[in-house]
Amino acid sequence: MIDLPPLMGIETEYGIIRESEKKSDPVEESMQLLKRCSAPSVFGAWAYGRENSHLDMRGFRVGSLAQDEEEDAFCAEDRKRSYSYLEMKCDRVLTNGARFYNDHTHPEYSSPECNDLFQLVAHDVAGEHIVARATQLRNQDLGESSVQLFKNNTDYIGHSYGTHDNYLIAREIPFDDLVQALVPFLVTRQLYAGAGKVGYEGDGEPFHGLQLSQRSDFVETVLSIETMTQRPIINTRDEPHASSKDYRRLHLILGDANMSAYATALKVGTTRLVLGLIARGAGPDFELENPVADVARISRDLNTPLKQTNGKTVTSLEIQFAYLEQAQKVWRDHNEECNWILNEWSRTLSDLQQDPEKLSDRIDWAIKQKLYRQFMESENLGWDDPWLQSLDLEYHNLDPERGLYRGLEQEGQVLELFKGSEIESAIETPPVGSRAWIRGKMVEHYGDDIQSIHWTGLKLKNGDVLDLTSVIKSDEVETWINDNKEKWQWK
Amino acid sequence: MEMNDPLRREKRDAPKPDSSEGGPKAPESVKPGRDNILKRMKRVDPKQSENYKQRTGQ
């Protein structure tokens, strides 16, 4: 029987600025940041030849991926720089199995792939600390604190960058079935997964207030292989980083960067359970008439009625409760992780139904709402005051002395999911039970010998190849390690 | 070669939410810190977001 997705991962592109420069150069600043990363790692050896981002899950290949005219112009300028595209990337693979590099002018931390939700979230939070440490060292070099990093998704004037959650799913699930059953869930999960945003961007209806989601203004279609324009509810890039005969990698780009680890856990955990439901043909039956428009409408009003193709209307909460009900039937007592997700999903939807302020210790948009309202009251400000957008940006600042979420953490105002020691461990140690463990240990013990490295394996300078393409499930990882334990002297 | 079996030797429990029963508990302190966070908010440059320009990512 098809089970839950066996692997999950989160990619986070960070915003970066050097405040002392009149025109901060994100390419240069991202490079300098990556170069200053002190974490033990393999540098500049990413195997780009194993990337294939032009295949579409709908069965065709695109010649190129699109970007807007402004970015075309920027790229033309980039080609005049004194370093190559690959030098600009500054790829690092870390001992915790993660990739840390410069992607489209944003420092990106791609978590190691995990088979356990809490290991994944711990490694995502570890990424924040790795990025923050590199920032601290960069600022030491500069003798100032001008370089600032933000775990968010927008600059409030129309430039968005992504936080992608990824799930390895069985290829045998028909893609059309997957889309039909998943879209209503994805459109509505912003009720707890939204990181909140002050104001609006793009050509839509003007909005003054706090939206649920940072990315909702940027979702333009249901399906697309694109990521920089025409951003979709479901990205159709067919690049499983595993056996394409057995798996697809569902690459979701509509989500927000959560500062709350609890919100990250709920977002990824619920999505994992829903994908498991769909695999078993047990998803609830909803078909929204206009899901793309609904993404933005819900973000601006969580109670807005949503039209279904059957002529009836439904609310976001009703959709989420229906998915929860099905998940309770299938996944209750499956394991401890499933029970945590089901309990917290239920508690969060109930709290939202009764009083959204009950979420103000753990769901980003609700934390913001309470915080900003207090500030607006004390300073006599309205939602359209530019100060609010500045505060909204600063919520996501990783600087412990400036970031608003960091301040709330320090004061015990928000729920902490992990002990500090668990995050410290995730900064250096790969997740147990996934192939990332093998990758991380090879980086730790054989880093100088690695010629090229990728999610699916690595090649050593002596010609040895470790092919991990089919080492996916935890029993496959254990078998691989036992079969190879004489060869690799991991200490 | 049990000594070299890293999976067994270094196996550890996956991180778990820091709670003993049920889900995570809400933080107990609610009021005392709010003044400090409001002071931190007051230090934010009202024009900060205007100066924050990024390039489109994915």
Interface residues (C-beta under 8 A of the other chain):
Chain A: E13 G15 I16 I17 E19 S24 P26 Q67 D68 E70 E71 F74 D103 H104 T105 H106 D116 F118 Q119 V121 A122 F150 T154 D155 Y156 I157 H159 S160 Y161 G162 H164 T227 M228 I253 Y262 A265 W340 N343 E344 R347 D361 R362 L371 Q374 F375 S378 E379 D385 P386 W387 Q389 S390 L391 D392 L393 E394 R402 L404 G407 L408 Q410 E411 G412 Q413 V414 L415 E416 L417 F418 K419 E422 S425 A426 P431 V432 G433 W437 K441 V477 E478 I481 N482 K485 E486 Q489 W490
Chain B: M1 N4 D5 P6 L7 E10 K11 R12 A14 P15 K16 P17 D18 G22 G23 P24 K25 A26 P27 E28 S29 V30 P32 G33 R34 N36 I37 L38 R40 M41 K42 V44 D45 P46 K47 Q48 S49 E50 N51 Y52 K53 Q54 R55 T56 G57 Q58
